[in-house]
Amino acid sequence: MLKFTEEHEWLKIEGGVATVGITEHAAGQLGDLVFVELPEVGANFSKGDSAATVESVKAASDVYCPLDGEIVEVNQAIVEDPALVNSDAQGAAWFFKLKLADPSSANALLDEAAYKELVG
């Protein structure tokens, strides 16, 4: 199941764990990324908390936790090469995996059609 937030995060949900990243739209708006800071494995976040930070040549931006849960894995590859986010934002450049406190809460997020309508 693929879901999106109004803050431009995407989630791929499998078995109560969401793989989270920023959308291609967000990566395009930020421009070339030069720095990514990820959360610690084991950290717990509530929906809307700042979970990661990205910096580009244009600006710095927070990546928000889309739902309540615990970080179970982070993608070190994007810390070592932030440009991966620009080249494969919705694929290999995921940010973190989140064990969802309540997997059914994902139903309230946007589907792909609603997200595309949001970004026009």
Secondary structure, 3 states (H helix, E strand, C coil): CEEECCCCEEEEEECCEEEEEECHHHHHHHCCEEEEECCCCCCEECCCCEEEEEEECCCEEEEECCCCEEEEEECHHHHHCCHHHHHCCCCCCCCEEEEECCHHHHHHCECHHHHHHHHC
